[in-house]
Amino acid sequence: MTETVSGKHGKGAFDGMTRRRIVGAGLLAVAVASGLAPATAFAQAASTGAAQQIADHFSSVKTMQGEFVQFGPRGEQTGGKFFIERPGKLRFNYDAPSPMRVISDGRNVVIGNSKLNTWDIYPLSKTPLSLLLSERIDLSAKMVRNVKEEPDLITIALGDRTIFGDSTITMMFDPKSFELRQWTITDAQAKDTSVMIFNVKTGVKFDESVFAVPYDAVQKKGNR
């Protein structure tokens, strides 16, 4: 499996993002969900059970792969392919000319820059990706920031103060198909990174090498 794929979205602008924001974004989503509902709206959504039903459906999808377009806080854009295996595993292959690689093996998230030959490593539990990749999304848990239910969109915002200085991940679902459309991660500086996903396939079987973290290479670079 190659670590990058060529495509029309790669513009190289992604290089300017900080590694911390890459992880904080877990990389991702398209337009920050504006006007998240107050607590009363959360109560209404929870009472119908629609939001939890969608969250349960998403949690039941154990594997998925597809393409993505990522928008950074300064409007930078790139794309590529993603691979997810629940719980905790993820890989982003960015289109050339971006040199970035992101891999989570269920314990750690590593970000590699093939151009600079550098690696950064973070515990998965300390990144917003842990919320996206969890075994189950429980909307009764304290991590729920808000839920907004509309005829054409269900928005679920999750956050945790222990994660990168209180980052938030906002996931947007189709209320009819229950499919995840996009997600946005807002970091502690209120900067957003958004990811739109498409051509998604579920129930895919992956080789173990897809989510293998190259710990030998990471350690050689003196990372923690």
Buried (B, 14 or more C-beta within 10 A) or exposed (E): EEBBBEBEBBBBBBBEBEBBBBBBBBBBBBEBBEEBBEEEBBEBBBEEEBBBBBBBBBBEBBBBBBBBBBBBBEEBEBBBBBBBBBEBBBBBBBBEBBBBBBBBBBEBBBBBBEEEEBBBBBEBBBBBBBBBBBEEBBBEEEBBBBBBBEEEEBBBBBBBEEBBEEBBBBBBBEBEEBBBBBBBBBBBEEBBBBBBBEEBEEEBEBEEEBBEBBBEEBEEEEBE
